[in-house]
Amino acid sequence: MKIFSKEQIYEGDKLTSERQKITSTDLMERAGTQIFNWMHLRIQGAQVPIYVFCGIGNNGGDGLVLARHLILDGYNVNTYIVNCGDKRSKDFLINYDRIKNVTKKWPTLLKCKDDFPEIKQDDIIVDAVFGIGLNRPVVDWVKDLFIHFKTSKAFTLSIDIPSGLYTDKNLEDKDAAVYASYTLSFASPKLIFFLPETAKYTLQWEVLDISLDKDYLYATQTEIELIGKHEVLPNYIPREKFSHKRQFGHSLIIGGSYGKIGAVTLSSKAALFSGAGLVTAYIPSCGYHALQASFPEAMVITDENEEHITFIKFDIEPAVIAFGMGAGTDIKTIDAFEDFLKTNKKPLIVDADGINILSKNNRLLKLLPEQCVLTPHPKELERLIGVWKNDFDKLKKAKTFSKKHNLVLIIKGANTITVFEDKLYVNTTGNPGLSTAGSGDVLTGIITGLISQGYNHLVASIFGVYLHGKAADIAVEDFGYQSLIATHVIEYIGKAYLDLFKQQEEPIEEGASENA
């Protein structure tokens, strides 16, 4: 699913009016009616008090359309105009006149804190104050109104975006935005629904179809894509009846140190479970018996050193190599990694201590092969790209880093984001159970196994992140968040593959910020 920028949404609105020969007022009527249909389906005429707060722009106009339909259908509606400026949009004024024509209970004008109505916990708030076009901080009394919403603990429905948030920059004052229970978004979800600092402002979201021009939506390229089943399934490569293991590549997993052989074991298992034909683990000799006993399907090459990787030499022809899991940062390991990079021509994934080595030795970055995949957790990412001011700054730095070094950067988190050049791919699978030791090692193994089978680096990264999260989503049904461990995720990769082919009634249109 594409995530459109606010400029693209404005352009889509304009083209829809031109091509469908409707006015902007007609399009606003369509949007407000869709919101009404959504609410009416769920509350079925219940007489709970509904408080609709409308700004004086087009978002407020959507709110006025909604309020009018609620009134006409007999709901208990209280409409308020948040008078936060002097300029009213044309479509707002048209719908302000229309609502006055259907009720004697005209909208109440709010101008200060003293005008706020009492709202009880069982009431419903509709937030139609500001839309995606907000470009300045809200005034203090409007901020107090948003705090009033939150304090009431009433169910709060935001239209398009929780008011006070921006689509493309950080919110400075954390209290100056609405905390929505649910957000109904037009055309596409907004990036802020998936970022750590702003996802908390809406517990759930859903996209409403207001019939924007289909050709425009299809043809327009976006910088951000939301990744779910429908996005990864076309990239799936089926197996032929007469295929054999050599067709699915040989994955080489390099890492481990004394006490950390488990990390390599997890990555190696995940590579094989995700479909690699062969897997070899390259480890210090201390881990030989442990790995052979716990994972008999793998082949093992050992470094002469007992505790660390000190020299990387092998006589196999791997399709892909992963480095770093549990490797440590001993000076001999760093030297071995540098020597390896100087001669390596194979696709490469770097994780964990491999990333730590790169961040401390920037000269090695220029030795990475094209489209090398890096899979840092937040602290590793910080060491790699530097400290960021906020989530938008983090993404900007990540894109700059990706372009400079021509690599794929996977930002692990609740909604893991894959970065390549200027594009962001936001994952929708996963859950808090993935906050456990070894889950990152499993992700690296899955991506390694996919590249081994012939998926290109970017597709393998996007697909691998999806499978990793989906396996955890299926496994958590059996184990719960607290008891989910990395081994469970590996064991459920097969079910994640099978789930790709289960029928899904609708594409992704709603979500919660619970992904890991």
VEXDREN-2710 file (C-alpha; in Angstrom, 1 decimal):
% VEXDREN-2710
k/r/px/py/pz
1/MET/0.0/0.0/0.0
2/LYS/1.3/3.4/-0.9
3/ILE/1.6/6.1/1.7
4/PHE/1.0/9.4/-0.1
5/SER/2.6/12.7/1.0
6/LYS/0.2/15.6/1.8
7/GLU/1.2/17.3/-1.5
8/GLN/0.2/14.1/-3.4
9/ILE/-3.1/13.9/-1.6
10/TYR/-3.9/17.6/-2.4
11/GLU/-3.0/16.8/-6.1
12/GLY/-5.2/13.7/-6.0
13/ASP/-8.1/15.8/-4.6
14/LYS/-7.7/18.3/-7.4
15/LEU/-7.4/15.8/-10.2
16/THR/-10.4/13.8/-8.8
17/SER/-12.6/17.0/-9.0
18/GLU/-11.4/17.7/-12.6
19/ARG/-11.7/14.1/-13.9
20/GLN/-14.9/13.2/-12.2
21/LYS/-16.4/16.6/-12.9
22/ILE/-17.3/17.3/-9.3
23/THR/-16.6/20.2/-7.0
24/SER/-14.4/20.2/-4.0
25/THR/-17.6/20.6/-1.9
26/ASP/-18.9/17.4/-3.5
27/LEU/-15.7/15.6/-2.6
28/MET/-16.0/16.9/1.0
29/GLU/-19.6/15.6/1.1
30/ARG/-18.3/12.2/0.0
31/ALA/-15.7/12.1/2.7
32/GLY/-18.0/13.2/5.5
33/THR/-20.6/10.7/4.3
34/GLN/-18.1/7.9/4.5
35/ILE/-17.2/8.8/8.1
36/PHE/-20.9/8.9/8.9
37/ASN/-21.4/5.4/7.4
38/TRP/-18.5/4.1/9.4
39/MET/-19.9/5.5/12.7
40/HIS/-23.5/4.5/11.9
41/LEU/-22.6/0.9/11.2
42/ARG/-21.0/0.7/14.7
43/ILE/-23.3/2.6/17.0
44/GLN/-26.6/1.8/15.3
45/GLY/-28.6/4.8/16.5
46/ALA/-27.4/4.7/20.1
47/GLN/-28.2/8.0/21.8
48/VAL/-24.8/8.4/23.5
49/PRO/-23.8/12.1/23.3
50/ILE/-21.5/12.8/20.3
51/TYR/-19.4/16.0/20.4
52/VAL/-18.1/17.0/17.0
53/PHE/-15.3/19.6/17.2
54/CYS/-14.7/21.3/13.9
55/GLY/-11.8/23.6/12.8
56/ILE/-12.4/26.3/10.3
57/GLY/-10.6/24.7/7.4
58/ASN/-11.4/21.6/5.2
59/ASN/-11.0/19.2/8.0
60/GLY/-13.6/21.1/9.9
61/GLY/-15.8/21.0/6.8
62/ASP/-15.6/17.2/6.9
63/GLY/-16.7/17.4/10.5
64/LEU/-19.7/19.6/9.6
65/VAL/-20.8/17.1/6.9
66/LEU/-20.6/14.3/9.4
67/ALA/-22.5/16.3/12.1
68/ARG/-25.2/17.1/9.6
69/HIS/-25.7/13.5/8.7
70/LEU/-25.7/12.4/12.3
71/ILE/-28.4/15.1/13.1
72/LEU/-30.5/14.0/10.1
73/ASP/-30.3/10.4/11.4
74/GLY/-31.5/11.3/14.8
75/TYR/-28.3/11.1/16.8
76/ASN/-27.6/13.2/19.9
77/VAL/-25.1/15.6/18.4
78/ASN/-23.3/18.6/19.8
79/THR/-21.3/20.6/17.2
80/TYR/-18.6/23.1/18.1
81/ILE/-16.5/25.4/16.0
82/VAL/-12.9/25.8/17.2
83/ASN/-12.4/29.4/16.3
84/CYS/-8.6/29.4/16.0
85/GLY/-8.2/32.0/13.2
86/ASP/-9.7/34.5/10.9
87/LYS/-9.7/32.6/7.6
88/ARG/-12.4/30.1/6.8
89/SER/-12.2/27.8/3.8
90/LYS/-14.8/28.0/1.1
91/ASP/-16.1/24.5/1.7
92/PHE/-16.2/25.0/5.4
93/LEU/-18.5/28.0/5.0
94/ILE/-20.7/26.1/2.6
95/ASN/-21.2/23.2/5.0
96/TYR/-21.6/25.6/7.9
97/ASP/-24.6/27.1/6.1
98/ARG/-25.9/23.6/5.3
99/ILE/-25.9/22.4/8.9
100/LYS/-27.7/25.5/10.1
101/ASN/-30.5/24.6/7.6
102/VAL/-31.2/21.2/9.2
103/THR/-31.2/22.0/12.9
104/LYS/-32.2/24.8/15.2
105/LYS/-29.2/23.8/17.4
106/TRP/-26.5/25.7/15.6
107/PRO/-22.8/24.9/16.1
108/THR/-21.4/26.6/19.2
109/LEU/-18.4/28.8/18.8
110/LEU/-15.4/28.1/21.0
111/LYS/-13.0/31.0/21.6
112/CYS/-11.3/30.1/24.9
113/LYS/-11.0/27.5/27.7
114/ASP/-14.1/28.8/29.4
115/ASP/-16.2/27.7/26.5
116/PHE/-15.3/24.0/26.7
117/PRO/-18.3/21.6/27.2
118/GLU/-18.3/19.0/29.9
119/ILE/-17.5/15.6/28.4
120/LYS/-18.0/12.3/30.2
121/GLN/-16.1/9.1/29.8
122/ASP/-19.0/7.3/28.0
123/ASP/-19.4/10.1/25.4
124/ILE/-17.9/10.2/21.9
125/ILE/-15.6/12.9/20.7
126/VAL/-15.0/13.5/17.0
127/ASP/-11.8/15.5/16.3
128/ALA/-12.1/17.5/13.0
129/VAL/-10.1/20.4/14.2
130/PHE/-7.0/20.3/12.0
131/GLY/-6.1/18.2/9.0
132/ILE/-2.9/17.3/7.2
133/GLY/-2.3/21.0/6.2
134/LEU/-1.4/22.2/9.7
135/ASN/1.8/24.2/9.4
136/ARG/2.2/26.0/12.8
137/PRO/2.0/25.2/16.5
138/VAL/-1.5/25.3/18.0
139/VAL/-2.4/28.2/20.3
140/ASP/-2.5/27.5/24.0
141/TRP/-6.3/27.4/24.5
142/VAL/-6.6/24.8/21.6
143/LYS/-3.9/22.8/23.3
144/ASP/-6.0/22.9/26.5
145/LEU/-8.9/21.6/24.4
146/PHE/-6.9/18.6/23.3
147/ILE/-5.9/18.0/26.9
148/HIS/-9.6/18.3/27.8
149/PHE/-10.3/15.5/25.3
150/LYS/-7.7/13.3/26.9
151/THR/-8.7/14.0/30.4
152/SER/-12.3/13.1/29.7
153/LYS/-11.2/9.5/28.7
154/ALA/-14.0/9.5/26.1
155/PHE/-13.6/7.5/22.9
156/THR/-12.0/10.0/20.4
157/LEU/-12.3/9.6/16.7
158/SER/-9.9/11.7/14.6
159/ILE/-10.6/12.6/11.0
160/ASP/-7.7/11.9/8.6
161/ILE/-5.0/12.6/11.3
162/PRO/-5.1/13.4/15.0
163/SER/-5.2/17.2/15.2
164/GLY/-2.0/19.0/16.1
165/LEU/0.3/16.4/14.3
166/TYR/2.2/17.1/11.2
167/THR/2.7/14.6/8.4
168/ASP/6.3/15.5/7.7
169/LYS/7.9/16.8/10.8
170/ASN/8.2/16.3/14.5
171/LEU/5.8/17.6/17.1
172/GLU/7.7/19.8/19.6
173/ASP/5.0/20.1/22.4
174/LYS/3.9/16.5/23.2
175/ASP/0.6/17.8/24.7
176/ALA/-0.4/19.9/21.7
177/ALA/-2.0/17.1/19.7
178/VAL/-5.1/14.9/20.1
179/TYR/-4.7/11.4/21.5
180/ALA/-7.1/9.5/19.3
181/SER/-8.7/6.1/20.0
182/TYR/-9.2/5.7/16.3
183/THR/-8.3/7.6/13.2
184/LEU/-10.1/7.4/9.9
185/SER/-7.6/8.4/7.2
186/PHE/-8.3/9.3/3.6
187/ALA/-6.5/7.8/0.6
188/SER/-3.7/6.2/2.6
189/PRO/-2.4/5.9/6.2
190/LYS/0.1/8.5/7.3
191/LEU/3.7/7.8/8.1
192/ILE/3.3/9.1/11.6
193/PHE/1.0/6.2/12.5
194/PHE/4.2/4.0/12.4
195/LEU/6.9/6.1/14.0
196/PRO/7.8/5.5/17.7
197/GLU/7.3/9.2/18.7
198/THR/4.0/9.7/17.0
199/ALA/2.3/6.3/16.8
200/LYS/1.0/6.8/20.4
201/TYR/-1.4/9.5/19.1
202/THR/-3.7/7.0/17.5
203/LEU/-4.3/3.5/19.0
204/GLN/-5.8/2.3/15.7
205/TRP/-6.3/3.6/12.2
206/GLU/-8.3/2.7/9.1
207/VAL/-8.3/4.0/5.6
208/LEU/-11.6/5.2/4.1
209/ASP/-12.1/5.0/0.3
210/ILE/-13.5/8.3/-0.9
211/SER/-13.1/7.3/-4.6
212/LEU/-10.1/9.5/-5.5
213/ASP/-9.1/9.1/-9.1
214/LYS/-7.9/5.5/-9.5
215/ASP/-5.5/6.3/-12.4
216/TYR/-3.8/8.9/-10.3
217/LEU/-3.5/6.6/-7.2
218/TYR/-2.1/3.8/-9.4
219/ALA/0.4/5.8/-11.4
220/THR/1.8/8.0/-8.6
221/GLN/5.0/6.9/-7.2
222/THR/5.5/7.4/-3.4
223/GLU/8.6/7.5/-1.3
224/ILE/6.9/5.3/1.3
225/GLU/5.2/1.9/1.0
226/LEU/3.4/0.0/3.7
227/ILE/4.2/-3.7/3.5
228/GLY/1.8/-6.5/4.1
229/LYS/0.8/-9.8/2.5
230/HIS/-0.5/-8.2/-0.7
231/GLU/2.8/-6.4/-1.2
232/VAL/5.2/-9.4/-0.6
233/LEU/3.2/-12.2/-2.3
234/PRO/4.0/-11.1/-5.9
235/ASN/7.7/-11.5/-5.1
236/TYR/7.4/-15.1/-3.9
237/ILE/9.4/-17.5/-6.0
238/PRO/7.7/-20.9/-6.2
239/ARG/9.7/-24.1/-6.4
240/GLU/9.7/-26.4/-9.3
241/LYS/8.9/-30.1/-8.9
242/PHE/12.3/-31.2/-10.1
243/SER/14.3/-28.6/-8.2
244/HIS/17.2/-29.5/-5.9
245/LYS/19.1/-28.0/-3.0
246/ARG/21.9/-26.5/-5.2
247/GLN/19.3/-24.3/-6.9
248/PHE/18.6/-22.5/-3.6
249/GLY/22.1/-21.5/-2.8
250/HIS/24.7/-22.0/-0.1
251/SER/24.5/-19.6/2.8
252/LEU/27.6/-18.9/4.8
253/ILE/27.1/-17.6/8.4
254/ILE/30.2/-16.1/10.0
255/GLY/30.3/-15.2/13.6
256/GLY/30.3/-16.4/17.2
257/SER/32.7/-16.2/20.0
258/TYR/33.2/-17.9/23.3
259/GLY/29.8/-17.9/25.1
260/LYS/28.0/-16.5/22.0
261/ILE/27.7/-19.5/19.6
262/GLY/23.9/-19.4/20.0
263/ALA/23.7/-16.3/17.9
264/VAL/25.3/-18.1/14.9
265/THR/23.2/-21.2/15.5
266/LEU/20.0/-19.1/15.4
267/SER/21.0/-17.3/12.2
268/SER/22.0/-20.6/10.5
269/LYS/18.8/-22.3/11.4
270/ALA/16.7/-19.4/10.2
271/ALA/18.6/-19.3/6.9
272/LEU/17.8/-23.0/6.3
273/PHE/14.2/-22.6/7.5
274/SER/13.6/-19.7/5.1
275/GLY/14.7/-21.9/2.2
276/ALA/18.4/-21.9/1.6
277/GLY/19.6/-25.1/0.0
278/LEU/22.8/-25.4/2.1
279/VAL/24.0/-23.6/5.2
280/THR/27.6/-23.5/6.6
281/ALA/28.5/-21.9/9.8
282/TYR/32.0/-20.4/10.2
283/ILE/32.8/-20.2/13.9
284/PRO/35.7/-20.3/16.4
285/SER/36.6/-23.8/17.4
286/CYS/35.0/-23.6/20.9
287/GLY/31.6/-23.8/19.3
288/TYR/32.1/-26.8/17.0
289/HIS/30.5/-29.5/19.1
290/ALA/27.7/-27.3/20.4
291/LEU/26.6/-26.3/16.9
292/GLN/26.9/-29.7/15.3
293/ALA/24.9/-31.2/18.1
294/SER/22.1/-28.6/18.1
295/PHE/21.8/-28.1/14.4
296/PRO/22.9/-31.3/12.5
297/GLU/21.6/-30.0/9.2
298/ALA/24.4/-27.4/9.1
299/MET/28.0/-27.8/8.0
300/VAL/30.6/-26.2/10.1
301/ILE/34.0/-24.6/9.4
302/THR/36.1/-23.6/12.4
303/ASP/38.7/-20.9/13.0
304/GLU/41.9/-22.2/14.5
305/ASN/41.4/-19.8/17.4
306/GLU/39.4/-21.3/20.3
307/GLU/37.5/-18.1/21.3
308/HIS/37.3/-15.6/18.4
309/ILE/37.2/-15.3/14.7
310/THR/40.8/-14.4/13.7
311/PHE/41.0/-15.5/10.1
312/ILE/38.3/-16.0/7.5
313/LYS/39.2/-18.6/4.9
314/PHE/36.9/-21.2/3.3
315/ASP/36.9/-23.4/0.2
316/ILE/33.2/-23.3/-0.5
317/GLU/31.3/-21.1/-3.0
318/PRO/28.6/-19.4/-1.0
319/ALA/25.7/-17.6/-2.7
320/VAL/25.6/-15.1/0.2
321/ILE/27.4/-14.4/3.4
322/ALA/26.3/-13.1/6.7
323/PHE/28.7/-11.7/9.3
324/GLY/28.7/-10.4/12.8
325/MET/26.2/-12.4/15.0
326/GLY/28.0/-12.9/18.4
327/ALA/31.4/-12.3/16.8
328/GLY/32.6/-9.8/19.4
329/THR/34.9/-6.9/18.6
330/ASP/38.3/-8.4/19.4
331/ILE/41.1/-6.7/17.4
332/LYS/41.9/-9.9/15.6
333/THR/38.3/-10.3/14.6
334/ILE/38.3/-6.7/13.3
335/ASP/41.4/-7.4/11.2
336/ALA/39.9/-10.7/9.9
337/PHE/36.8/-8.8/8.9
338/GLU/38.8/-6.1/7.1
339/ASP/40.9/-8.7/5.2
340/PHE/37.7/-10.5/4.2
341/LEU/36.0/-7.4/2.9
342/LYS/39.0/-6.5/0.7
343/THR/38.6/-9.7/-1.3
344/ASN/34.9/-10.5/-1.0
345/LYS/32.6/-10.2/-4.0
346/LYS/29.6/-12.1/-2.7
347/PRO/26.3/-10.6/-1.4
348/LEU/26.7/-9.6/2.2
349/ILE/24.5/-9.1/5.3
350/VAL/26.1/-7.5/8.3
351/ASP/24.5/-7.6/11.8
352/ALA/25.3/-7.1/15.5
353/ASP/29.0/-6.9/16.2
354/GLY/29.7/-6.6/12.5
355/ILE/27.8/-3.3/12.6
356/ASN/29.7/-2.3/15.7
357/ILE/32.9/-2.9/13.9
358/LEU/31.8/-0.8/11.0
359/SER/30.7/2.1/13.2
360/LYS/34.1/2.1/15.0
361/ASN/36.1/1.7/11.8
362/ASN/34.4/3.9/9.2
363/ARG/37.1/3.1/6.6
364/LEU/35.6/-0.3/6.2
365/LEU/32.3/1.1/4.9
366/LYS/33.8/1.7/1.5
367/LEU/34.8/-1.9/1.3
368/LEU/31.2/-3.2/1.5
369/PRO/29.8/-4.8/-1.6
370/GLU/27.0/-3.0/-3.5
371/GLN/23.6/-3.2/-1.8
372/CYS/25.0/-4.8/1.3
373/VAL/22.3/-5.3/3.9
374/LEU/22.7/-3.9/7.4
375/THR/20.3/-4.9/10.2
376/PRO/21.0/-2.6/13.2
377/HIS/18.9/-2.3/16.4
378/PRO/18.4/1.3/17.6
379/LYS/21.6/1.6/19.5
380/GLU/23.6/0.0/16.7
381/LEU/21.9/2.4/14.3
382/GLU/22.9/5.4/16.4
383/ARG/26.5/4.3/16.4
384/LEU/26.3/3.9/12.6
385/ILE/24.6/7.1/11.5
386/GLY/24.9/9.4/14.6
387/VAL/22.5/10.7/17.1
388/TRP/19.2/12.0/15.7
389/LYS/16.9/14.7/17.0
390/ASN/13.6/12.9/16.3
391/ASP/12.2/10.1/14.1
392/PHE/12.1/12.3/11.0
393/ASP/15.7/13.3/11.5
394/LYS/16.5/9.6/12.0
395/LEU/14.9/8.7/8.6
396/LYS/16.7/11.5/6.9
397/LYS/20.0/10.4/8.2
398/ALA/19.3/6.8/7.3
399/LYS/18.4/7.7/3.7
400/THR/21.5/9.8/3.4
401/PHE/23.6/6.9/4.7
402/SER/22.0/4.4/2.4
403/LYS/22.6/6.6/-0.7
404/LYS/26.2/7.4/0.3
405/HIS/27.2/3.8/0.8
406/ASN/24.7/2.1/-1.7
407/LEU/23.4/-0.2/0.9
408/VAL/20.1/-1.5/2.3
409/LEU/19.5/-0.3/5.9
410/ILE/16.9/-2.1/8.1
411/ILE/15.7/0.0/11.0
412/LYS/14.4/-2.6/13.5
413/GLY/11.5/-1.5/15.7
414/ALA/7.8/-1.8/16.3
415/ASN/7.2/-1.1/12.6
416/THR/10.6/-2.1/11.1
417/ILE/11.5/0.2/8.2
418/THR/13.7/-0.9/5.3
419/VAL/15.6/2.0/3.8
420/PHE/17.1/2.0/0.3
421/GLU/18.2/5.3/-1.1
422/ASP/15.1/7.6/-0.9
423/LYS/12.5/4.9/-0.4
424/LEU/11.1/3.6/2.9
425/TYR/9.3/0.3/3.3
426/VAL/7.2/0.1/6.5
427/ASN/6.5/-3.4/7.8
428/THR/3.1/-4.3/9.3
429/THR/3.8/-7.7/10.9
430/GLY/5.4/-8.5/14.3
431/ASN/4.5/-7.9/17.9
432/PRO/6.1/-7.1/21.3
433/GLY/7.1/-10.8/21.7
434/LEU/10.0/-10.1/19.4
435/SER/11.6/-8.0/22.1
436/THR/13.7/-11.0/23.1
437/ALA/17.3/-12.2/22.8
438/GLY/18.2/-13.7/19.4
439/SER/15.2/-12.4/17.4
440/GLY/17.6/-10.1/15.4
441/ASP/19.9/-13.1/14.7
442/VAL/16.8/-14.9/13.3
443/LEU/16.0/-11.9/11.0
444/THR/19.5/-11.9/9.6
445/GLY/19.3/-15.6/8.9
446/ILE/15.9/-15.3/7.1
447/ILE/17.2/-12.5/4.8
448/THR/20.4/-14.5/4.2
449/GLY/18.3/-17.5/3.2
450/LEU/16.2/-15.5/0.8
451/ILE/19.2/-13.9/-1.0
452/SER/20.6/-17.4/-1.2
453/GLN/17.5/-18.5/-3.2
454/GLY/17.9/-15.7/-5.7
455/TYR/15.8/-12.9/-4.3
456/ASN/17.6/-9.5/-4.8
457/HIS/18.9/-7.7/-1.7
458/LEU/16.0/-5.2/-1.4
459/VAL/13.2/-7.7/-2.0
460/ALA/14.9/-10.2/0.4
461/SER/15.1/-7.5/3.1
462/ILE/11.4/-6.5/2.7
463/PHE/10.2/-10.1/2.4
464/GLY/12.4/-11.2/5.2
465/VAL/11.2/-8.6/7.6
466/TYR/7.6/-9.5/6.8
467/LEU/8.2/-13.3/7.3
468/HIS/10.0/-12.7/10.5
469/GLY/7.2/-10.6/11.9
470/LYS/4.5/-12.9/10.6
471/ALA/6.1/-16.0/12.1
472/ALA/6.1/-14.2/15.4
473/ASP/2.5/-13.2/15.0
474/ILE/1.5/-16.8/14.5
475/ALA/3.7/-18.1/17.2
476/VAL/2.5/-15.6/19.8
477/GLU/-0.9/-17.2/19.6
478/ASP/0.6/-20.3/21.2
479/PHE/3.2/-18.8/23.5
480/GLY/2.1/-15.2/24.4
481/TYR/4.3/-12.2/24.3
482/GLN/6.3/-13.0/27.4
483/SER/7.2/-16.6/26.5
484/LEU/8.0/-16.1/22.9
485/ILE/11.7/-16.9/22.1
486/ALA/13.8/-16.7/19.0
487/THR/13.6/-20.4/18.4
488/HIS/9.8/-20.2/18.3
489/VAL/10.1/-17.7/15.5
490/ILE/12.3/-20.0/13.5
491/GLU/9.9/-22.9/14.0
492/TYR/7.0/-20.8/12.7
493/ILE/8.6/-19.5/9.5
494/GLY/7.0/-22.4/7.6
495/LYS/3.6/-21.3/8.8
496/ALA/4.3/-17.7/7.8
497/TYR/5.0/-19.0/4.3
498/LEU/1.8/-21.0/4.3
499/ASP/-0.2/-18.0/5.5
500/LEU/0.8/-16.1/2.3
501/PHE/-1.6/-18.3/0.4
502/LYS/-4.5/-18.1/2.7
503/GLN/-7.3/-16.0/1.3
504/GLN/-7.5/-12.5/2.8
505/GLU/-10.8/-10.7/2.3
506/GLU/-9.5/-7.2/2.1
507/PRO/-6.1/-5.5/1.7
508/ILE/-4.5/-3.9/4.7
509/GLU/-6.7/-1.0/5.7
510/GLU/-6.3/-0.8/9.5
511/GLY/-3.7/-1.3/12.0
512/ALA/-2.3/-0.8/15.5
513/SER/1.1/0.3/16.6
514/GLU/1.9/-3.0/18.2
515/ASN/4.4/-4.4/15.6
516/ALA/7.9/-5.3/16.6
END
